Amino acid sequence: PAVAQAVAFAVPHETLGEDIAAAVVLASGRAAGEEEIRQFVAARVADFKVPSQILIVDELPKGPSGKIQRIGLAETLRSRLDGSFAPPRTAVELALATIWADVLGIRRPGIRDNFFALGGDSLSAARVFSRIAQKYGKTLPLATLFEAPTIEKLAAVLENGIPHGPAPCVVAIQPQGSRPPFFCIHNPGGEVLLYRNLARHLGADQPFYGIQAQGIDGKAPVHTTVEEMAGHYIREIQKIQARGPYFLGGFCFGGQIAFEIARRLSERGEKIGLVAMFESFVRRYPPALQAELPPVKLFPWLQQKIAVHVRALLKMRPERRMQYFTRRLRNLKIMVHLWLLRVIGDLCKACGVSLPSVLQLRDLTLIHYQAGRTYVPQPFAGNVVLFLSQETLETSIEDPSAPWRRLTSGKLQVRHLACTHYDILREPAVEDLAQELRDCIDRELALILVTAPQRAKPAVSEHTHS
């Protein structure tokens, strides 16, 4: 709103070929800085469309017809442009540039280049931060990239020292907007960077907060159960939104936590607008639900499971088969590892001794997997929407929505997306997910407005303006 006129134009760039700059004229009596304008734009367009440089000028050059002259702006404003490429200036910037180049597969990143505009995502971010931890011995949450998406800013974080105290629980991924905020809970491992594209596709008017795990930076005790996490996250969420209706969600393990948070808030009398679970599953069942389920015989179940996966592999394109097999093998290793630890833990408890420290879980991802597999969800009376991928539907022996249907006495919607479990939050599937999710939120908001108690309108005389 503070910008009266704006024009984007190309500037040369050593790595990208061309980059985007913009010149803006501010509205009379209004003030806005370069970073404020960039953040406003970043909340509304893809990363590669966000200008790397924004120049505030008194006027824009116009031709005889009054049309803004885009061509030649780079030359006209050359003295004010930072240059097409900003090389590393310090040892830390040089080290980060080397890491970015290796991970992103680019020749020479500049220190002001945006990580996401260069093609970075949550997977490549994890590799970058792993390399940073190896080199500097400092563990940073991936969400650091929301505030420091360039080499210049990330180097400043490392050089100036990580702020004292634990990493914040609530991460403002997209804080602007007039709608009720959407709180999205972390995946196994505690990170929330994977929700970045979902927040952007939901639109600039939808506030979006990620809830990352306590202890993700090694500075605070780690919660080991869903119940502990839910209790802590409720306190943090209510610092942002004191009263309902609450809109909650999460991917996989995050969906389980969102369900528990909603159930607890509902018990306290708070209104729950919606719980959105992306590829989330019931791992263990409450006693009342177990009585309804047929007993599972291990070997026939394993035969069915193997047959389902073999059929899925045969249907896949050859290039996807190895990726699918590798992921399933990794999940199997995790399940066997956790099962052995549970057996050893039960034996230690029976003998009256504690589990040896060398066997205790320290990896946050494994702790979360363990918490998800021991969580027993209790019935919830609110509205739930479950998003399932085509891959999940094809590789499940039973309907994956059935347990949630038994646990939810409110309205349960199931929406299917043509993607895999791991791709549901990646392009292009995430755009479909965002459209479906926004539709669900819109429906619930409309119902809330209809059912909200109407306040008595004050009497207005004919001489009074309402």
ABEGO torsion letter per residue (X at the ends): XABABBBBBBBBBAAAGBBBBBBBBBBBGBBBBAAAAAAAAAAABBAAABBABBBBBABBBBBAAGBBBABGAAAAAAAABAEABBBBABAAAAAAAAAAAAAAGBABBBAABBAAAAGBBAAAAAAAAAAAAAAAGBBBBAAAAAABABAAAAAAAAAAEBBBEBBBABBBABABEABBBBBBBBBBGGBAAAAAAAAAAAEAABBBBBBBBBGAAGABBBBABAAAAAAAAAAAAAAABABOBBBBBEBEAAAAAAAAAAAAAAAAGBBBABBBBBGBBBABBBAAAAAABBBBBAAAAAAAAAAAAAAAAAABBAAAAAAAAAAAAAAAAAAAAAAAAAAAAAAAAAAGBBBBAAABBABAAAAAAAAAAABBBBBBABBBBBBBBAAAAAABABBAAAAAAAABABBBBBBBBBBBAAAAABOAAAAAAAAAAAAAAAAAAAAAAAABBBBBBBBBBAABBX
